[in-house]
Amino acid sequence: SRTFVIVTDGYVSVEKQVFDLIRNNNDQANTFVFGIGSSVNRHLIDGMAHVGNGEAFVVLNKEESNAKATKFREYISNPVLSQVKIKFSDFDVYDVEPYTISDLFAQRPLVIFGKYRGEAKGKVKLKGYSGKSKWISEFNVSSAKADDKNSALRYLWARKKIQLLDDY
């Protein structure tokens, strides 16, 4: 598993290019972002965390540095699944986010948003490596039943899409 830790005050003028680079390569490397300084460019730092499927770590002063470093160490200390791939079969899926999938850590869950056309059938296959062992799991879409308790799910996709558009 390859990991990049970016430490910056965020004052650059290439936000879109940085977002694209991270978003298009999440399946090649994990990206973690530290914003350092009293006047951090939160738009860039938060946007990089969003497209990298992670959390922004911002250190505004020296007194916060140890606590933030400890939080970061805890965040990455339990890798669960690497080289994660997802495949949809026998149903028409579109607008899936994230575009590419980062490694799964205990503190960074895998959340996939998307839409589908037609009947809710087919399979979702998730695979990766847990340590050195291959791991595969399949989910039967038709076995999931709609429930009024899950009505908020449709808004989660929209919220993620709006967040992405707002970052860009």
N, CA, C and O of each residue as an XYZ file, in Angstrom:
672
protein
N       0.842     -1.180      0.000
C       0.000      0.000      0.000
C       0.883      1.237      0.000
O       1.780      1.365      0.833
N       0.633      2.136     -0.920
C       1.407      3.361     -1.058
C       0.609      4.504     -0.427
O      -0.606      4.596     -0.603
N       1.301      5.363      0.300
C       0.638      6.470      0.978
C       1.426      7.761      0.768
O       2.651      7.790      0.887
N       0.692      8.821      0.456
C       1.275     10.158      0.392
C       0.675     10.983      1.516
O      -0.541     11.003      1.706
N       1.533     11.661      2.256
C       1.092     12.599      3.278
C       1.516     13.969      2.782
O       2.704     14.245      2.613
N       0.536     14.817      2.552
C       0.800     16.158      2.027
C       0.688     17.146      3.176
O      -0.342     17.221      3.846
N       1.742     17.895      3.395
C       1.777     18.910      4.448
C       1.969     20.250      3.751
O       2.969     20.467      3.067
N       0.992     21.155      3.933
C       1.032     22.424      3.203
C       0.183     23.477      3.911
O      -0.689     23.152      4.717
N       0.452     24.735      3.597
C      -0.456     25.784      4.035
C      -1.580     25.943      3.005
O      -2.580     26.616      3.258
N      -1.397     25.319      1.853
C      -2.453     25.266      0.847
C      -2.530     26.462     -0.067
O      -3.523     26.623     -0.776
N      -1.527     27.300     -0.077
C      -1.618     28.470     -0.935
C      -0.990     28.191     -2.291
O       0.176     28.492     -2.546
N      -1.819     27.599     -3.153
C      -1.468     27.292     -4.528
C      -2.654     27.709     -5.393
O      -3.726     28.016     -4.873
N      -2.469     27.722     -6.673
C      -3.568     28.125     -7.561
C      -3.962     26.994     -8.510
O      -4.444     27.242     -9.615
N      -3.758     25.769     -8.077
C      -4.035     24.614     -8.938
C      -5.013     23.641     -8.258
O      -4.858     22.424     -8.364
N      -6.005     24.178     -7.571
C      -6.924     23.331     -6.812
C      -7.552     22.235     -7.678
O      -7.518     21.063     -7.302
N      -8.122     22.597     -8.827
C      -8.800     21.620     -9.674
C      -7.844     20.518    -10.114
O      -8.200     19.339    -10.088
N      -6.636     20.893    -10.515
C      -5.662     19.900    -10.956
C      -5.269     18.956     -9.812
O      -5.108     17.754    -10.026
N      -5.117     19.492     -8.612
C      -4.788     18.670     -7.445
C      -5.936     17.718     -7.140
O      -5.712     16.534     -6.886
N      -7.174     18.231     -7.162
C      -8.342     17.382     -6.904
C      -8.417     16.255     -7.927
O      -8.651     15.103     -7.563
N      -8.221     16.576     -9.205
C      -8.263     15.551    -10.255
C      -7.177     14.497    -10.052
O      -7.440     13.302    -10.186
N      -5.973     14.929     -9.732
C      -4.863     14.002     -9.542
C      -5.174     13.007     -8.430
O      -4.970     11.804     -8.595
N      -5.658     13.499     -7.314
C      -5.977     12.615     -6.188
C      -7.175     11.740     -6.531
O      -7.118     10.524     -6.350
N      -8.251     12.332     -7.019
C      -9.495     11.603     -7.297
C      -9.280     10.478     -8.316
O      -9.834      9.389     -8.165
N      -8.482     10.739     -9.340
C      -8.263      9.753    -10.396
C      -7.269      8.665    -10.016
O      -7.129      7.675    -10.734
N      -6.579      8.840     -8.897
C      -5.535      7.882     -8.515
C      -5.710      7.307     -7.118
O      -4.757      6.768     -6.556
N      -6.903      7.409     -6.545
C      -7.143      6.852     -5.211
C      -6.841      5.366     -5.147
O      -6.456      4.860     -4.093
N      -7.008      4.663     -6.245
C      -6.746      3.228     -6.243
C      -5.253      2.909     -6.369
O      -4.863      1.743     -6.305
N      -4.425      3.931     -6.546
C      -2.981      3.734     -6.665
C      -2.232      4.109     -5.386
O      -1.147      3.594     -5.120
N      -2.824      5.013     -4.596
C      -2.161      5.476     -3.377
C      -3.168      6.155     -2.458
O      -4.154      6.735     -2.912
N      -2.904      6.073     -1.179
C      -3.701      6.795     -0.192
C      -3.133      8.196     -0.070
O      -1.920      8.391     -0.144
N      -4.003      9.161      0.114
C      -3.566     10.532      0.281
C      -4.131     11.076      1.573
O      -5.340     11.034      1.800
N      -3.254     11.587      2.422
C      -3.668     12.215      3.667
C      -3.128     13.637      3.658
O      -2.019     13.888      3.186
N      -3.910     14.550      4.177
C      -3.592     15.972      4.036
C      -3.508     16.645      5.396
O      -4.414     16.534      6.222
N      -2.395     17.348      5.611
C      -2.213     18.183      6.791
C      -2.136     19.629      6.339
O      -1.293     19.984      5.515
N      -3.000     20.449      6.868
C      -2.905     21.884      6.676
C      -2.164     22.447      7.879
O      -2.576     22.227      9.018
N      -1.083     23.165      7.641
C      -0.238     23.672      8.717
C      -0.134     25.187      8.613
O       0.150     25.724      7.543
N      -0.361     25.866      9.718
C      -0.179     27.313      9.758
C      -1.400     28.019     10.299
O      -2.462     27.422     10.469
N      -1.232     29.294     10.566
C      -2.314     30.076     11.184
C      -3.359     30.531     10.175
O      -4.425     31.010     10.561
N      -3.066     30.389      8.897
C      -4.002     30.863      7.877
C      -4.054     29.862      6.718
O      -3.639     30.162      5.598
N      -4.571     28.674      7.013
C      -4.577     27.571      6.054
C      -5.692     27.759      5.020
O      -6.784     28.223      5.348
N      -5.403     27.398      3.783
C      -6.403     27.411      2.709
C      -7.311     26.200      2.914
O      -7.039     25.118      2.393
N      -8.397     26.387      3.679
C      -9.289     25.272      4.021
C      -9.989     24.705      2.791
O     -10.289     23.512      2.746
N     -10.250     25.539      1.801
C     -10.899     25.038      0.579
C     -10.048     23.930     -0.044
O     -10.572     22.874     -0.399
N      -8.764     24.158     -0.175
C      -7.865     23.167     -0.764
C      -7.706     21.961      0.154
O      -7.827     20.823     -0.299
N      -7.440     22.191      1.419
C      -7.190     21.104      2.363
C      -8.423     20.204      2.484
O      -8.308     18.981      2.396
N      -9.594     20.799      2.685
C     -10.829     20.013      2.803
C     -11.169     19.322      1.487
O     -11.604     18.170      1.487
N     -10.976     20.012      0.369
C     -11.258     19.424     -0.937
C     -10.374     18.226     -1.229
O     -10.842     17.226     -1.774
N      -9.088     18.319     -0.869
C      -8.179     17.193     -1.065
C      -8.619     16.003     -0.207
O      -8.565     14.856     -0.651
N      -9.049     16.283      1.007
C      -9.532     15.209      1.883
C     -10.801     14.586      1.306
O     -10.951     13.364      1.323
N     -11.713     15.409      0.797
C     -12.964     14.886      0.214
C     -12.686     13.953     -0.960
O     -13.185     12.828     -0.991
N     -11.891     14.416     -1.926
C     -11.642     13.584     -3.110
C     -10.744     12.399     -2.786
O     -10.741     11.408     -3.517
N      -9.983     12.488     -1.698
C      -9.143     11.373     -1.263
C      -9.860     10.433     -0.310
O      -9.254      9.511      0.237
N     -11.151     10.667     -0.114
C     -11.980      9.831      0.769
C     -11.447      9.788      2.190
O     -11.502      8.754      2.856
N     -10.936     10.913      2.644
C     -10.348     10.936      3.972
C     -10.798     12.107      4.797
O     -11.869     12.678      4.589
N      -9.961     12.444      5.729
C     -10.240     13.504      6.672
C      -9.103     14.514      6.602
O      -7.937     14.144      6.460
N      -9.449     15.779      6.702
C      -8.421     16.822      6.729
C      -7.886     16.957      8.148
O      -8.652     16.956      9.112
N      -6.588     17.071      8.268
C      -5.946     17.325      9.555
C      -5.372     18.732      9.470
O      -4.507     19.008      8.638
N      -5.850     19.613     10.325
C      -5.420     21.007     10.279
C      -4.794     21.371     11.623
O      -5.395     21.196     12.683
N      -3.569     21.881     11.542
C      -2.834     22.309     12.724
C      -2.614     23.812     12.592
O      -1.810     24.265     11.777
N      -3.335     24.572     13.398
C      -3.268     26.027     13.314
C      -2.149     26.616     14.170
O      -1.667     27.713     13.888
N      -1.732     25.896     15.215
C      -0.663     26.394     16.073
C       0.115     25.229     16.669
O      -0.318     24.079     16.609
N       1.253     25.541     17.235
C       2.172     24.537     17.768
C       1.527     23.675     18.856
O       1.821     22.484     18.962
N       0.666     24.263     19.647
C       0.039     23.545     20.755
C      -0.860     22.397     20.273
O      -1.056     21.433     21.013
N      -1.406     22.473     19.062
C      -2.291     21.437     18.522
C      -1.540     20.286     17.851
O      -2.131     19.244     17.571
N      -0.252     20.466     17.592
C       0.467     19.522     16.738
C       0.509     18.098     17.287
O       0.279     17.154     16.531
N       0.795     17.909     18.573
C       0.872     16.547     19.120
C      -0.476     15.839     19.068
O      -0.543     14.664     18.710
N      -1.539     16.533     19.417
C      -2.874     15.918     19.395
C      -3.279     15.526     17.979
O      -3.850     14.455     17.774
N      -2.990     16.375     17.005
C      -3.338     16.073     15.600
C      -2.489     14.930     15.062
O      -2.989     14.085     14.321
N      -1.215     14.895     15.424
C      -0.346     13.802     14.984
C      -0.815     12.470     15.578
O      -0.793     11.444     14.897
N      -1.234     12.486     16.831
C      -1.760     11.280     17.471
C      -3.045     10.832     16.783
O      -3.234      9.642     16.532
N      -3.912     11.767     16.483
C      -5.162     11.434     15.788
C      -4.870     10.827     14.415
O      -5.519      9.861     14.014
N      -3.909     11.383     13.703
C      -3.527     10.857     12.394
C      -2.973      9.436     12.523
O      -3.343      8.554     11.747
N      -2.092      9.211     13.495
C      -1.511      7.883     13.696
C      -2.619      6.854     13.982
O      -2.581      5.743     13.453
N      -3.585      7.215     14.801
C      -4.706      6.316     15.096
C      -5.549      6.071     13.843
O      -6.055      4.969     13.629
N      -5.691      7.091     13.036
C      -6.505      7.011     11.815
C      -5.936      5.997     10.823
O      -6.691      5.287     10.158
N      -4.614      5.928     10.723
C      -3.999      5.044      9.718
C      -3.429      3.763     10.309
O      -2.872      2.951      9.570
N      -3.548      3.558     11.602
C      -2.856      2.436     12.239
C      -3.496      1.072     12.006
O      -2.865      0.052     12.280
N      -4.722      1.025     11.512
C      -5.379     -0.262     11.320
C      -5.856     -0.443      9.888
O      -7.041     -0.267      9.602
N      -4.935     -0.797      8.975
C      -5.372     -1.068      7.604
C      -6.204     -2.347      7.577
O      -5.890     -3.316      8.269
N      -7.261     -2.342      6.778
C      -8.174     -3.472      6.713
C      -8.136     -4.137      5.343
O      -8.070     -5.362      5.245
N      -8.178     -3.324      4.279
C      -8.273     -3.863      2.925
C      -7.527     -2.942      1.973
O      -7.718     -1.726      2.000
N      -6.672     -3.527      1.125
C      -5.942     -2.728      0.140
C      -6.325     -3.170     -1.271
O      -6.937     -4.221     -1.462
N      -5.956     -2.355     -2.248
C      -6.240     -2.620     -3.664
C      -7.714     -2.955     -3.871
O      -8.054     -3.950     -4.512
N      -8.563     -2.126     -3.329
C     -10.007     -2.360     -3.343
C     -10.580     -2.080     -4.729
O     -10.315     -1.035     -5.324
N     -11.358     -3.014     -5.227
C     -12.052     -2.876     -6.513
C     -13.513     -3.244     -6.307
O     -13.848     -4.101     -5.489
N     -14.373     -2.577     -7.066
C     -15.797     -2.875     -7.006
C     -16.302     -3.143     -8.418
O     -15.884     -2.494     -9.376
N     -17.198     -4.100     -8.528
C     -17.773     -4.440     -9.824
C     -19.280     -4.628     -9.651
O     -19.742     -5.300     -8.729
N     -20.020     -4.023    -10.555
C     -21.478     -4.150    -10.566
C     -21.846     -5.033    -11.752
O     -21.342     -4.829    -12.856
N     -22.721     -6.013    -11.531
C     -23.122     -6.871    -12.643
C     -24.632     -7.056    -12.666
O     -25.288     -7.123    -11.627
N     -25.159     -7.135    -13.874
C     -26.574     -7.415    -14.140
C     -27.530     -6.301    -13.724
O     -28.720     -6.548    -13.529
N     -27.023     -5.084    -13.587
C     -27.901     -3.925    -13.451
C     -27.121     -2.679    -13.837
O     -25.892     -2.656    -13.768
N     -27.848     -1.639    -14.245
C     -27.269     -0.436    -14.835
C     -26.942      0.590    -13.753
O     -27.825      1.306    -13.282
N     -25.677      0.657    -13.363
C     -25.208      1.557    -12.318
C     -24.497      2.745    -12.958
O     -23.757      2.581    -13.928
N     -24.722      3.939    -12.416
C     -24.048      5.133    -12.934
C     -23.861      6.146    -11.814
O     -24.392      5.971    -10.717
N     -23.112      7.194    -12.086
C     -22.809      8.251    -11.117
C     -22.292      7.694     -9.796
O     -22.748      8.095     -8.725
N     -21.339      6.770     -9.877
C     -20.785      6.149     -8.679
C     -19.658      7.012     -8.130
O     -18.789      7.464     -8.876
N     -19.679      7.231     -6.852
C     -18.613      7.928     -6.136
C     -18.224      7.062     -4.952
O     -19.110      6.485     -4.323
N     -16.985      6.942     -4.625
C     -15.864      7.616     -5.245
C     -15.521      7.019     -6.609
O     -15.816      5.860     -6.899
N     -14.903      7.835     -7.415
C     -14.523      7.454     -8.772
C     -13.522      6.316     -8.752
O     -13.631      5.373     -9.536
N     -12.554      6.400     -7.863
C     -11.607      5.323     -7.595
C     -11.592      5.115     -6.087
O     -11.909      6.032     -5.329
N     -11.225      3.917     -5.648
C     -11.378      3.574     -4.237
C     -10.018      3.463     -3.556
O      -9.115      2.776     -4.034
N      -9.899      4.155     -2.435
C      -8.690      4.112     -1.613
C      -8.682      2.837     -0.777
O      -9.661      2.091     -0.742
N      -7.562      2.608     -0.110
C      -7.494      1.502      0.840
C      -8.468      1.757      1.983
O      -8.810      2.895      2.302
N      -8.894      0.673      2.574
C      -9.845      0.737      3.678
C      -9.087      0.637      4.992
O      -8.308     -0.294      5.197
N      -9.315      1.593      5.877
C      -8.743      1.596      7.219
C      -9.887      1.505      8.217
O     -11.015      1.887      7.906
N      -9.605      1.003      9.410
C     -10.651      0.867     10.423
C     -11.304      2.216     10.726
O     -12.499      2.277     11.013
N     -10.527      3.289     10.662
C     -11.067      4.619     10.939
C     -11.578      5.330      9.693
O     -12.082      6.450      9.783
N     -11.454      4.697      8.539
C     -11.925      5.292      7.286
C     -12.776      4.246      6.572
O     -12.259      3.438      5.800
N     -14.064      4.263      6.829
C     -14.938      3.244      6.236
C     -15.083      3.433      4.732
O     -14.846      4.515      4.194
N     -15.476      2.364      4.077
C     -15.735      2.403      2.645
C     -17.210      2.727      2.439
O     -18.086      1.946      2.809
N     -17.467      3.871      1.853
C     -18.835      4.280      1.560
C     -18.899      4.576      0.063
O     -18.171      5.427     -0.447
N     -19.774      3.866     -0.623
C     -19.909      4.022     -2.067
C     -21.311      4.528     -2.359
O     -22.298      3.964     -1.886
N     -21.389      5.594     -3.141
C     -22.655      6.190     -3.528
C     -22.856      5.985     -5.013
O     -21.896      6.029     -5.783
N     -24.074      5.765     -5.418
C     -24.344      5.646     -6.840
C     -25.833      5.573     -7.096
O     -26.648      5.566     -6.174
N     -26.162      5.521     -8.359
C     -27.554      5.412     -8.783
C     -27.653      4.256     -9.764
O     -26.654      3.837    -10.351
N     -28.853      3.751     -9.935
C     -29.048      2.692    -10.917
C     -30.359      2.915    -11.644
O     -31.273      3.567    -11.138
N     -30.429      2.359    -12.837
C     -31.644      2.430    -13.650
C     -32.276      1.040    -13.680
O     -31.585      0.022    -13.635
N     -33.589      1.027    -13.757
C     -34.279     -0.254    -13.911
C     -34.503     -0.948    -12.597
O     -34.600     -0.328    -11.538
N     -34.583     -2.260    -12.700
C     -34.906     -3.100    -11.556
C     -33.692     -3.278    -10.634
O     -32.549     -3.355    -11.085
N     -33.979     -3.339     -9.338
C     -32.928     -3.564     -8.342
C     -32.602     -5.048     -8.295
O     -33.169     -5.800     -7.503
N     -31.680     -5.454     -9.155
C     -31.253     -6.853     -9.195
C     -29.779     -6.869     -9.553
O     -29.188     -5.820     -9.807
N     -29.197     -8.027     -9.574
C     -27.788     -8.137     -9.901
C     -26.938     -8.259     -8.660
O     -27.432     -8.545     -7.570
N     -25.635     -8.035     -8.846
C     -24.690     -8.212     -7.746
C     -23.692     -7.066     -7.687
O     -23.374     -6.425     -8.689
N     -23.219     -6.839     -6.486
C     -22.112     -5.932     -6.241
C     -20.995     -6.794     -5.684
O     -21.160     -7.459     -4.661
N     -19.858     -6.778     -6.362
C     -18.713     -7.586     -5.935
C     -17.608     -6.651     -5.470
O     -17.193     -5.746     -6.193
N     -17.147     -6.882     -4.269
C     -16.088     -6.084     -3.679
C     -14.908     -7.013     -3.437
O     -15.059     -8.088     -2.857
N     -13.723     -6.585     -3.890
C     -12.554     -7.430     -3.664
C     -11.347     -6.575     -3.329
O     -11.300     -5.382     -3.627
N     -10.382     -7.213     -2.705
C      -9.158     -6.543     -2.320
C      -8.252     -7.527     -1.618
O      -8.401     -8.741     -1.759
N      -7.311     -6.996     -0.861
C      -6.375     -7.824     -0.110
C      -6.440     -7.440      1.357
O      -6.374     -6.265      1.718
N      -6.571     -8.453      2.186
C      -6.493     -8.286      3.626
C      -5.161     -8.898      4.038
O      -5.027    -10.119      4.110
N      -4.193     -8.058      4.302
C      -2.827     -8.545      4.485
C      -2.330     -9.049      3.143
O      -2.319     -8.299      2.167
N      -1.921    -10.298      3.079
C      -1.458    -10.890      1.823
C      -2.522    -11.783      1.199
O      -2.321    -12.339      0.119
N      -3.653    -11.919      1.881
C      -4.716    -12.811      1.409
C      -5.736    -12.069      0.571
O      -6.115    -10.942      0.891
N      -6.184    -12.708     -0.510
C      -7.258    -12.134     -1.321
C      -8.549    -12.180     -0.520
O      -8.798    -13.129      0.223
N      -9.359    -11.152     -0.677
C     -10.648    -11.077      0.007
C     -11.699    -10.702     -1.032
O     -11.499     -9.761     -1.800
N     -12.808    -11.423     -1.061
C     -13.905    -11.154     -2.006
C     -15.222    -11.286     -1.258
O     -15.411    -12.196     -0.451
N     -16.122    -10.365     -1.543
C     -17.471    -10.450     -0.986
C     -18.457    -10.001     -2.055
O     -18.224     -9.021     -2.763
N     -19.559    -10.730     -2.161
C     -20.611    -10.387     -3.117
C     -21.894    -10.081     -2.370
O     -22.222    -10.713     -1.366
N     -22.609     -9.094     -2.888
C     -23.882     -8.698     -2.306
C     -24.956     -8.825     -3.368
O     -24.818     -8.281     -4.463
N     -26.006     -9.528     -3.056
C     -27.146     -9.667     -3.946
C     -28.037     -8.447     -3.800
O     -28.618     -8.228     -2.736
N     -28.151     -7.663     -4.837
C     -28.944     -6.429     -4.771
C     -30.417     -6.746     -4.547
O     -31.093     -6.033     -3.805
N     -30.920     -7.793     -5.169
C     -32.349     -8.122     -5.051
C     -32.731     -8.556     -3.645
O     -33.913     -8.526     -3.302
N     -31.771     -8.959     -2.820
C     -32.107     -9.380     -1.458
C     -32.313     -8.191     -0.526
O     -32.860     -8.352      0.565
N     -31.886     -7.009     -0.935
C     -32.107     -5.807     -0.136
C     -33.536     -5.318     -0.358
O     -33.993     -5.209     -1.496
N     -34.216     -5.034      0.705
C     -35.603     -4.583      0.624
C     -35.702     -3.109      1.023
O     -35.072     -2.664      1.981
N     -36.498     -2.379      0.275
C     -36.728     -0.973      0.604
C     -37.412     -0.884      1.961
O     -38.248     -1.717      2.311
N     -37.042      0.135      2.711
C     -37.607      0.330      4.041
C     -37.719      1.834      4.282
O     -36.815      2.593      3.933
N     -38.821      2.256      4.873
C     -39.003      3.684      5.156
C     -37.896      4.228      6.057
O     -37.603      5.423      6.021
N     -37.288      3.377      6.850
C     -36.203      3.805      7.737
C     -34.965      4.230      6.946
O     -34.088      4.908      7.481
N     -34.894      3.834      5.674
C     -33.732      4.148      4.841
C     -33.993      5.284      3.864
O     -33.262      5.430      2.884
N     -34.995      6.072      4.104
C     -35.358      7.124      3.151
C     -34.263      8.182      2.984
O     -34.233      8.878      1.969
N     -33.380      8.309      3.947
C     -32.319      9.320      3.854
C     -31.215      8.926      2.875
O     -30.403      9.770      2.498
N     -31.169      7.662      2.458
C     -30.086      7.212      1.584
C     -30.005      7.997      0.284
O     -28.910      8.318     -0.179
N     -31.159      8.309     -0.314
C     -31.123      9.043     -1.585
C     -30.495     10.426     -1.426
O     -29.923     10.966     -2.373
N     -30.600     10.992     -0.238
C     -30.028     12.317     -0.003
C     -28.522     12.255      0.210
O     -27.823     13.240     -0.024
N     -28.019     11.114      0.650
C     -26.581     10.982      0.851
C     -25.829     11.089     -0.466
O     -24.783     11.735     -0.533
N     -26.354     10.459     -1.516
C     -25.724     10.558     -2.827
C     -25.710     12.020     -3.268
O     -24.684     12.529     -3.719
N     -26.849     12.687     -3.136
C     -26.957     14.089     -3.559
C     -26.006     14.971     -2.756
O     -25.365     15.861     -3.316
N     -25.913     14.737     -1.483
C     -25.020     15.530     -0.636
C     -23.564     15.344     -1.066
O     -22.808     16.313     -1.136
N     -23.172     14.095     -1.354
C     -21.803     13.818     -1.797
C     -21.529     14.485     -3.145
O     -20.456     15.049     -3.357
N     -22.497     14.419     -4.049
C     -22.346     15.023     -5.379
C     -22.216     16.549     -5.264
O     -21.376     17.152     -5.931
N     -23.031     17.157     -4.434
C     -22.960     18.612     -4.233
C     -21.625     18.998     -3.605
O     -21.025     20.003     -3.988
N     -21.161     18.213     -2.650
C     -19.869     18.486     -2.024
C     -18.744     18.450     -3.058
O     -17.863     19.310     -3.054
N     -18.776     17.462     -3.932
C     -17.769     17.346     -4.992
C     -17.823     18.539     -5.940
O     -16.791     19.124     -6.269
N     -19.023     18.897     -6.376
C     -19.180     20.045     -7.273
C     -18.730     21.337     -6.591
O     -18.109     22.194     -7.220
N     -19.043     21.472     -5.314
C     -18.650     22.664     -4.559
C     -17.134     22.757     -4.428
O     -16.567     23.844     -4.541
N     -16.469     21.615     -4.189
C     -15.009     21.616     -4.085
C     -14.376     22.071     -5.409
O     -13.401     22.823     -5.413
N     -14.940     21.609     -6.526
C     -14.395     21.994     -7.809
C     -14.770     23.420     -8.167
O     -14.387     23.911     -9.230
